[in-house]
Amino acid sequence: MPGTDNGVGLNFLDNGDVGDDLGKTIVLYGDYVVAPQTTLSAYIANNDGDWAGKETDNAFGIGAKYDMGGAYLAGSIERGYEEEVRGDLGVRFNF
């Protein structure tokens, strides 16, 4: 949405065939400011390819970012196409 930090997007990727059938991917993603310094983000992706290790057609994740003024604390968790759950947490400094 113009003038805000909120947003929604849609991506389409044709990954092609390079050895494995990597298929086509559609991703819906968005960000929403829930408080003056806190932003939530999420995505869901669908891929119709067929490659080794792929267990599901859907991947999704959610994350949050807290602006500390000059730095921010961010974390996320996602489940990928291999049905493995991954998470990360970190601090980013802006100079």
N, C-alpha and C positions, 0 to 999 in steps of 0.2 A: 504494500500500500504506500503510495507516494507520501513522503514527509514523515514516515514512521520507521521503526526498526522491525515492524511486523511484515511478514511476507509469506507467500506460497508460490511454489514453482512445480513445473512438470518437465521432466527430461525424457527423451527417447534416444536410445543408442542401438545401432546395428553393429554388434560386435564381430560379425563375420565368422568365417570358418578358417581357422589356422590349426590344422591337426585335429583338434576337438571341435565339436559344434558349440560355439560360444553363445549363439542365439541372439535374441533381441531383448533389451531391457527397458522397462518403463519405471520411472522413479517419481513419486509424489513426495514433496518435502515442504517444511514450513518452519517459521520462527514466530514466537509470540512473546512480547514483553509483558510479564505478569506483575512486575513491580518496577519502580524507577531504575533499579540496577540489576534486575534479574531477567534473563531471557531463557525460555524453553525452546528446544528444537526437536524435531522428529522427522523421520522418513520411513517410507515403505517402498520396497522395490520388488518387481516381478521380472524374472528372467526365464525364457522358454528354452534355453540351451540344454545340452546334455553333455557334461564333461565329467571326468573322473573326480570323485569326491563330493560331487553335488548331491545333496540329499533332498532338497526342497526347492520350489520355484520362487519362494518368498524370503526376503531379508528385511529386517526392520530394526530401528534403533530410536533411542530418545536420549537427549542430553540437556544440560543446563549450564548457564554461564552467569557468574556474579561479578559485576564490575566493581573493582576496589579503587578506581581512580589511579591511572598509571599502570595498573596491572589487573588481570582478572583470573579468577579461579574457575575452572571448567571441568566437567566430567560427563561421561556418557557410557551407555551400555548398548550393545547391539547383538542380534542373533543373525549370523550370516547364512549363506546358502549351504554350508556344511553342517548346519544346526549346532554350531559351537557358539557359546555366549562369551563375548569379550567386553571388557570394560577398561576405561582409562580415566585418569584424574591428573590434573596438572595446573601449573601457574604460568601465565604468560606475562612478561613485562614489556611495556611500551616505552621506549626512550625517545 
